[in-house]
Amino acid sequence: MKCCINPQCQNPDNPDNTVYCQSCGVPMPDLLYRRFRMIKFLGKGGFGRTYLAEDRDKLNEKCVVKQLVVNNPGTKVLELFEREAKQLQQLGHHPQIPALSAYFSENNQLYLVQQYIEGETLDKILQKQGVWTEQQVKDLLISLLPVLEFIHQQKVIHRDLKPDNIMRRRNGEYVLIDFGVAKDLSATVIHTQVGTRVGSDGYASREQMQGGEAYPASDLYSLGVTCFYLLTKISPLELWSDEGYSWTKNWQQYLKQPLSPELRKVIDQLLQKDIKDRYSSADQVLQNLQIIRPPQPAPKLSTPPPPQSTPRPTPSPQVSWQNPICIATLTGYSSSFWSILSFGIWSVAFSPDGRTLASGSHKTIKLLDVQNQRQIATFTEHSNQVYSVAFSPDGRTLASGSQDKTIKLWDVQSQRQIATLTGHSNTVTSVAFSPDGRTLASGSHKTIKLWDVQSQREIVTLTGHSEYVSSVAFSADGRTLASGSMDNTIKLWDVQSQRQIATLTGHSNWVWSVAFSADGRTLASGSCDTTIKLWEAR
């Protein structure tokens, strides 16, 4: 195929080798900007037309060409078009935002060229497949919220977030597109000139449409409306009335299926009409979803054996795993439905001698005697969820990482807190001791910190990941640290030189867990892409 780029052409698509457009008669250029071969008309809207093209400078890689189409364009239109190019240049290195390839003028027309995303918009998916399930909406939030957090950290607000501006790749990853009305965030608020319409009716927040202001929370409102549309297939414009945003108070009555209390609470806060009642950051929404380590469905339990009249014999050291038996169920945590959803037990760890089990939950760590199956102690000094616990090699110290951004060290014997390690600016998702017990590693948002256990001081901060570090693990000799991240990669670090050795790629979704084999030669990684990978560590 070959495509005509005359802005007034009604039927731009032509056969190959066409010299003059069969629809409008305009000469057909072989290459635009001596680089791009136009192959298909994609559509038009707003101020431009879009085309599918091949980039000759990149081995005919597919790309999207946007053409500014306005008669006598004013300064504001030119500014918006140029702004989109600048935003893509600034943000396009994120894997879920299209990258900018070129921005140029030819034959008195402005063009913007960006990465081609192979997939469909949410609106098209909804029309094909029907109302979304709760899990589909959760997957969308989990994938897209880190992207919003990223652009907001870059001082950019999208201002036009809606189903047509979110695409799903074939691998299930969501991509945020169309930054035509995005704008740099000055201080904490964007002011739009009076009379300028920015955003889409029904999806834009009240402060954006009525007051000409936009905040990160404004994008979050639009995301909430998008979730509502996907769950109901009801456009927000259908619910519009003289009271405007009143429908957001009773949005749940339009649901086609019941939702869990967890998701209802999140969407309800996203849809708050008043900005002061809404989430202020995407990270807050992520924390409410508890997606750093999402709870998995409970395994189906077989029917327990009938009660025995004699005590259970002590298991032989040679254990057969063909028919594993549950020895005991240890309780003591809250058993309410909401607590299970939001505050489940996120981490467990055995002491080196196997006699003590530590577990982390909401604000709480418990020590349990394994043989007697009794609680030894409860630590409650954390102010939020405890995501990771780890014993030192000698079993004397326990470390815990929490959503309250701190790490705490505990004396196991005296059952007292030794120290609180501060320095992370986000949730601490993972902690691990080195084999000699002298160093503690902790993972958080984009960073890993190494701590001197004896002096309780930070040694170094390792950077390189672009998302949360969900797991850290030392090799048996203590020389190498592995880290798994929500950026889909694993990194290996030289502990002594404190430098990155390698980045392991291959997972198509978040890496939740990493572990070295006893000889240190093999690294295992577990991912949300439902695979485990084994790596030759050397």
N, C-alpha and C positions, 0 to 999 in steps of 0.2 A: 504493500500500500504506500501511497504518497499523499501528502496533505497540503492543501492550499492554506496560506496564512493571510489571505485578504480578510480583514476584520468584518467586512460586509457579506462575505460569501455564505450562502445558505446551506450549501452541501460541500464541505471542504474535502471530504475523502475522495481520492482518485486512484486509478490503477497505477502500477509502476510504469516508469518511462513516459508518463504524461508530461507534455511540454507546456500546454496551456490548460488551466482548470476547466473541466467539462461543465462546471456549473456557472462560473462567473467570467471565464475567459482570461483571467489574469495569468501572466507567466508564472510558472512554478519553479522556485529556486531549488537547485539540487541540495544545497547546504545553507543553513541559516548561520550567520556569523562564522562561515567557513568551517563549521564544526558539527552542527546539529542537523540530522536528517529527520524531517517531520514525517511521521508515518500514520498518525491517527488523531482525529479530533475527539477530545474527551468531553467537552462541555463548556458552558459559559455561565457567568453569574457575577453580580457586583460590577466591578470595573474591568473584567478581563475574560479572556478565553484561554482554555488550557488544551495542550496537545501532548500526545505521547511522541517521544522522539528517541533517536539513537545518537549517542555521543561518540563521534569518530575518534576523538582523542583518548577515549577509554575503551577501546576495543568493542565499539558499538554497544556499550552498556545503555540500557534503557533509562530514560529520565523524563521529567515532566517540564514542559515549557509553558510559562504563563505570559500572556501577551496583554499589555495594558490597552484597553479599547474604550476610549472616551473621546468624543468630539470636543476639541478645545479644552483639554483637561485643566482644571484649576490647580492652584498650589496645593490644596489639601489632598486632592486625589494623587498627585505625584508624590506627596509626602508619605501617604499611606503605602503606596507601592514600593517606594524605596525603603520604608521602614520594615516591610516584610522581609526584604532582602537582608537588611542589617540584622534583624532578629534571627534569621536562619543562619547567618554567618556566625553569630554569637552563640547560638544554642545547638546548631546542627551536629556538633560532635557527640551529642547524646544519642544512643542507639535507637531511641523511640521518638526522635524528632528528625524530619527529613533534612538532609544536609544541602547547603547551597553549592551549586556547581558554577554558576555564572550569573552576571547581571550586566546588561549592555543595551545599547540603542542601535537600531538599524532601520534605515528607510523611515526615519522619523517615528518609529515605534519603540516602546520600551519592552524589554523582555527580562524575565527572571527564570532561571533554570534550577530545578531542585531534584533531589533523589526521588526515584520512582519507588513507591511502596506497593508491593504486590499483595493485594487484599481487597477488602470491601469496607465501606463505612458501616457504622452501627445501624443507621437507618435502613440500609439495604438488607442487612442481615435480619433485622426485625421483620421486615416485610416478607422475607423468604421463609423464616423459621418460626415466626410468631413470638408470643410473650416469652421473655427470658425467665429462667429459673433463678432461685436465690443464689445457687452456687455460681452461675454465670455472672451475676452482678457482683458477687464477692471477688471473683477472679478479675473482673474489670477494675474494681477499686484497688485491689492489691497491685495490679500492674500499672495503673495510671497515676495513683497518688504520688509515688516517688518521682514521676516526671513533673508533676505540678510543684512538688517541693523543690525540685531542681531549678525550674524556671523562676520560681519566686525567690530562691536564694541568689539567682542571677539578676534580681531586681527587675523582673519582667512579669507582667500580668497578661494573660491571653485575651481576655475580655469577650471572647466569642466561642466559648466551649459549648458544644451541642453534638448530637449524634452524627451530623454530617461532617463534623470536623474531628472525628475520632475514627481511625481505621483499625481493623484487625488483620494482621498478617496471617498467612497460611499456617504458620507455626503457633498461632494463638496469641502472639504478643500484640499489645495495643500501641498505636502510634498516634501522637497528637499532631494535627496538621493545621494549616491555614492560620498563619500569624499576621494576617493583613491588618488587623486592628490592634494587635498587641502593642504595648507601649512600655517604655522604661518607667520603673517605679521611682518617683522622686520622693525621698523621705519615706513616708508610709502611705501616701495616697496619690492617686492620679486624678487630676481635674480635667474634664473635657469642656471645651468651649460651649456655652449655652447655644442650643439649637442644633448641635451636632449629634446625630444618632449613632451610637456605638453599641454593638451587641445585637442579639436576635431577640425579637419579641417572644415572651414566654420563658426564655432561658436565662435572660439577663436579670440580675438582682435589682431590687428597688433602688438602692443607692446609686447604681450604675445608670439606670434608665431615667430616674427622676432628678437625681442630684448631680449627674455628670461626674461621679466619683467611682473609682474602682480600687479594690484592695485584694490581697490574696483570698480573703473570705468570699469575695465576689465570684471568683472562679469556682470555689467550692460549692456555692449555691447552684451554679450552672451544672456542676457535676451531679448534685442531688436531683435536679430536675431531669437530667438525662437518665439517671437510675429509675426514677418514677416512670418515665416514658417507656423504658425497656420492660418494666415489670407489669405495665398496664396496657401498652399500645394506645394510650390516650395522650394526644398532644396537649401541652399546657394551655395552648390558645383556646382549646375547646372549653376549658374551665374558667376562662377569663370572664370577669364581670366588672360592674362598676366599682367593686371593692378591690379589684386588681388581684392582689396576692392572697386573698382570703382562703383560696382553695388549699393552701399549704397547711392550714390548721387541721383539715380533715382528710388529708391525702390518702390515709390508710383505707378509707371506705371504698376506694376504687380498685383495690388490689384484686387480682384474679386468683391468688393463692395465699395461704398464710405464710408469714415470715417469722423467723426466729426473733426473740426479744433483742438479740445483739444487733441484727441488721436494721430492725425497726428503729432502734435508738439512734444509730448512726445516720440513717437517712432523715429522720425527724430533725436532728440538729443541723444537718446540711441545709434543710429547707426552711429554716427559721427566717421570717420576713425581716426582722430587725438584726442588723449585723452584730450587735453586741451579744445576741443570744446564739450566734453561729460559731462553728469552729473558726479559729483564727489562722490555723496552719494545716497543711496536708499531713504533717507529721502527727498532729493530734488525732486526726482521723485514723491513721495507721495504728496508733497506740490503742485506740478504742476497739479497733478490729482485732487486736491481739494477733497480728499476722507475722510477727518476728519468728515465731514458731507456732504455726496454726495447729490447733488440736486436731488429732486424727480420730476417725470413728473407732469406737471401742470394738475390739475383736469379739466375734461370736463365741460365747463360752459353751463348752460341752456340759452335759448334765453332770453335776458333781457326784462322786461316789457316795454310797450310803454311809452313815456314821459307823465308826468301828468301835467295838467294845474295848479293844486294847490300844494302848498308845502307839502312835506311828513310829516305826523303827527308824533309827538314824540312817540316812541315805549312805550308800556305799560311795567311796571316792570315785568309782568308775560309774559315771552317770550315763544312762541311755537317754537320748533326746528324741527317740522315736515316738514315745508317748509321754510328753512332759506333764507333770502334775503340779497344780498350784498348791504350794505348801501353806501359804497364809495370805490373808488380805489385811493390810495395815490401814487403819482408819484414823480419823482425828481431824481431818480437814472439813471445811464446810461442804455439805452435800446438796445445797440448793441448786436448782437448775441454772440460775444465773451465774453462780460461783463456778460451776463446772464449765460453762461456756467461756467465761471471762478470766477466771483465776485458777485454771487447772494446775496440776502438778507438772511443772515444766522441766524439772531436772532432778536426777537421782545419781548418787555416786557412792560406791563402797569404799570404806577405809582399806588401806593396803592389807591388813590382816583379816579382812572380811567380816569382822565382828560388828561393825557399825555401818548403818546406812544413813546418808544425809539426803534430804529432799527439799526442794524449793517451790514455794507457791506464792500467793498474794501476800506480800509483806512478811512472810513467815518462812523460817527454816526449821525443820525438825530433825533431831538425831534419834535413831531407832536402834535398839539392841536386836540384832538379827536372830540370835539363838532363842531369846525369850519372847521375841516379837512384841517388845514393849517400848514405849516412848521414853527416851532418856532426858531430852531437853528440847525446849522451843526457844528460838531466837526471833525477836520481833522488832529489831532496831531499824530494818529497812522501811522506807515510807511508800514503797510501791512493789510491783511484781518482781520476784526473784527468778531470773531466767537461767542461771547457771551456778552449780556448786562443784567444787573440786577439792579433794584431799591432797595435802603435801605427801611426798613419798614416805616420810616417817610416820604419817598418820596423826601427827600432833596438831596440825593447823588445817583449818577449813577456810577456803576462799569462796565468796559468793558475789555474783554480779547481778545488778538490778536495774529496773526501769527508772529508778531514782537517780541514775547516772553515777552511782558510786560502786566501789568494791569494798567489801568488808572482810577482815581476817578475824578468825575465831580460834581461841584455844580450846581444843576438843576436850581435854581432861578437866580443866576448871570450868568449862562451859561459859566463858566470858569473851567479850569482844576485845580484840587486841588493837585493831586500828581500822580507820576508814580511809581509803585511798580515793582522792578526788582529782579530777583533771579532764575526764571525759565530758563532752558537752551534750551527749545523747545517751540513750539506753545502752547499758553494758550487756551484751548478748552472750558472751562466752568468756570463761576463765580457764586457765590451765597452768599447772606447775611444771617447771623443767624437771628432768629426772634427778638432779642433785638437790632440788628444793630451794635453790637460791634465787631463782627468777620466776616471776609470775607474768604470764601474758594475758591480756584482756582485749576483747574485740568490741567495737562500737560502730557508729556511723562513719564509714570511710577510713577509720583509723584503727591501729593496733598499738597498744602501749605495753612496754616491758617495764617491770617494777623490780627493784631490789627488795626481797622479802625481809631481810634483816633490818635494813635501815628504813624500809617502807617508803622509799622515794622512787620517783619515776626515773627510769634510765633513758628511755628514748620513745619517741612516737614515730611509728612506721606508717607512711601514707602511700597510696597507690590504687587502692580500691575506689570505685566510684559509687558504691552503695554500702549498706550495712554489712559488717563482717559477722557472720552468724556462727562461726566455729573456728577455734584455734587448737592446734595440737603440736607438741614437740616430738621430734624423733627420739629414738631410744638413747642416742649418744648426746642429745641436747644441743647438737650443733645447728639443726635445721628446725624452723617453725613453719608449719603449713597453716594457711588461712582460707576458709571458704566464704563466699560472699554472695549477696543478692545481685551482684553485677554479672552472675553466671560464671565467674572464674574462680580458680584456686591460685594462690600465690605461694611461692616458697621463698623463705628469708634466711639469710646467713645470720645466726644469732650473734656471733662474735663481731663481725664487721657491721652488723645492723643494716645490711643492704639486701635488696631484692635479688634473688637468684633467677627466678623464672616465673612466668605466668602460664598456667595450664588452662587451655580452652577446649571446649568440646561439649560441655553441658549446654542445653538450650533453655534452661531456666535456673532459678536460684539454687545455689549450693548450700545446703543446710548443715552438713556435717562432714568432717574430715578426720581420718585416723591413720596412724602409721602402724605397720606390722612390727613385731618384736625386734626383727633384725634391721629395721629401718630402710629396707630396700624397696618396699611397696607402700604406696599411699592409696587409701580408699576414700572415695567421695560419694556422698548421697545427695540427690538433687530433686527439686520439684518436677523435673522432667521425667520422673518415675524410673530413673536408672541409677545404678551404682557403677562407678568407673574405677578401675584399678590402674595405677600409674607407676611406671618405673621411676622411682624417686631420683635415682642418680642421673 
